[in-house]
């Protein structure tokens, strides 16, 4: 009687955290703008102007990696502020449905 042994690749389920690069942020901004265009939203809306401004400032920064960290700290200076903004967003998305 013969037996076979199968090697099963083990996949880690551990989530690794990483600091996003300025290229990751740039791609996210571009993707957000593409979705807005896809849904035929106004290119002059406050939403679009905000992301155009962020994209431009990112490209004009001398050190984009430092810029994204500084900007993130400005938007979310502490965990309490982050949680507050997250809850506001959740309330907004729930009210839209």
Backbone torsions as a table, in degrees:
resi	resn	phi	psi	omega
1	UNK	NA	130.3	-178.3
2	UNK	-106.2	148.7	177.1
3	UNK	-124.7	148.8	177.1
4	UNK	-117.5	147.9	178.5
5	UNK	-112.2	127.9	178.5
6	UNK	-106.1	132.5	174.9
7	UNK	-89.7	123.3	179.2
8	UNK	-109.4	123.5	177.8
9	UNK	-68.1	130.8	178.2
10	UNK	-88.7	127.8	179.7
11	UNK	-106.0	126.8	-179.8
12	UNK	-74.8	133.8	176.7
13	UNK	-98.9	4.3	-179.8
14	UNK	-73.9	130.8	178.8
15	UNK	-88.5	125.8	179.2
16	UNK	-98.5	128.9	178.3
17	UNK	-90.2	146.9	178.7
18	UNK	-145.9	157.4	177.6
19	UNK	-86.0	122.1	-179.1
20	UNK	-66.2	146.1	177.2
21	UNK	-87.2	170.6	178.6
22	UNK	-65.9	-27.8	177.7
23	UNK	-66.8	-36.7	177.1
24	UNK	-64.4	-42.8	179.6
25	UNK	-65.3	-43.5	179.0
26	UNK	-59.0	-46.0	-179.7
27	UNK	-62.5	-40.7	179.2
28	UNK	-63.4	-42.5	178.8
29	UNK	-62.9	-45.8	179.7
30	UNK	-61.2	-42.8	179.4
31	UNK	-62.9	-40.2	178.5
32	UNK	-63.1	-44.1	180.0
33	UNK	-65.7	-40.2	178.7
34	UNK	-60.8	-41.8	179.1
35	UNK	-64.4	-41.8	179.2
36	UNK	-62.0	-41.8	178.2
37	UNK	-66.7	-41.8	179.8
38	UNK	-57.2	-40.3	179.6
39	UNK	-85.9	12.8	174.5
40	UNK	55.6	41.7	175.8
41	UNK	-80.4	158.4	-179.3
42	UNK	-65.1	131.6	179.1
43	UNK	-72.8	-14.4	179.9
44	UNK	-100.0	8.2	-179.2
45	UNK	-67.9	158.7	179.2
46	UNK	-59.6	-38.0	179.0
47	UNK	-59.3	-50.8	-178.4
48	UNK	-66.7	-40.7	-180.0
49	UNK	-61.3	-38.4	179.1
50	UNK	-61.0	-47.3	-178.4
51	UNK	-73.2	-32.0	174.1
52	UNK	-63.3	-41.7	178.9
53	UNK	-62.8	-45.4	179.4
54	UNK	-61.6	-41.5	179.5
55	UNK	-62.9	-46.3	-179.5
56	UNK	-63.6	-45.9	179.8
57	UNK	-63.0	-36.6	178.3
58	UNK	-63.0	-42.2	-180.0
59	UNK	-73.5	-26.4	-179.5
60	UNK	-85.5	-11.4	-178.2
61	UNK	-67.5	139.3	177.6
62	UNK	-65.8	-43.2	177.6
63	UNK	-124.9	95.7	-175.7
64	UNK	-58.2	-35.4	-179.9
65	UNK	-64.8	-41.7	176.6
66	UNK	-67.1	-38.8	179.8
67	UNK	-59.3	-45.5	-177.4
68	UNK	-66.9	-34.4	177.2
69	UNK	-68.0	-44.0	179.2
70	UNK	-63.0	-43.6	-179.3
71	UNK	-65.9	-40.3	178.1
72	UNK	-62.8	-41.4	178.9
73	UNK	-66.9	-31.4	178.8
74	UNK	-70.8	-41.2	-178.9
75	UNK	-73.1	-45.2	-178.9
76	UNK	-124.6	81.9	-175.2
77	UNK	-66.9	-22.4	178.9
78	UNK	-154.9	172.6	-176.0
79	UNK	-64.9	-35.8	179.6
80	UNK	-61.3	-44.3	178.8
81	UNK	-63.1	-42.0	178.9
82	UNK	-60.9	-46.6	-179.0
83	UNK	-64.4	-40.5	178.7
84	UNK	-61.3	-46.3	179.6
85	UNK	-64.9	-38.7	179.6
86	UNK	-63.4	-43.2	178.8
87	UNK	-65.2	-40.5	177.6
88	UNK	-61.3	-41.8	179.0
89	UNK	-64.0	-42.5	179.9
90	UNK	-63.4	-41.0	177.3
91	UNK	-63.1	-41.0	-179.7
92	UNK	-63.9	-46.8	-177.9
93	UNK	-67.7	-34.3	177.5
94	UNK	-67.8	-36.7	-179.3
95	UNK	-74.2	-20.1	179.4
96	UNK	-78.0	-21.3	-177.7
97	UNK	-86.5	NA	NA
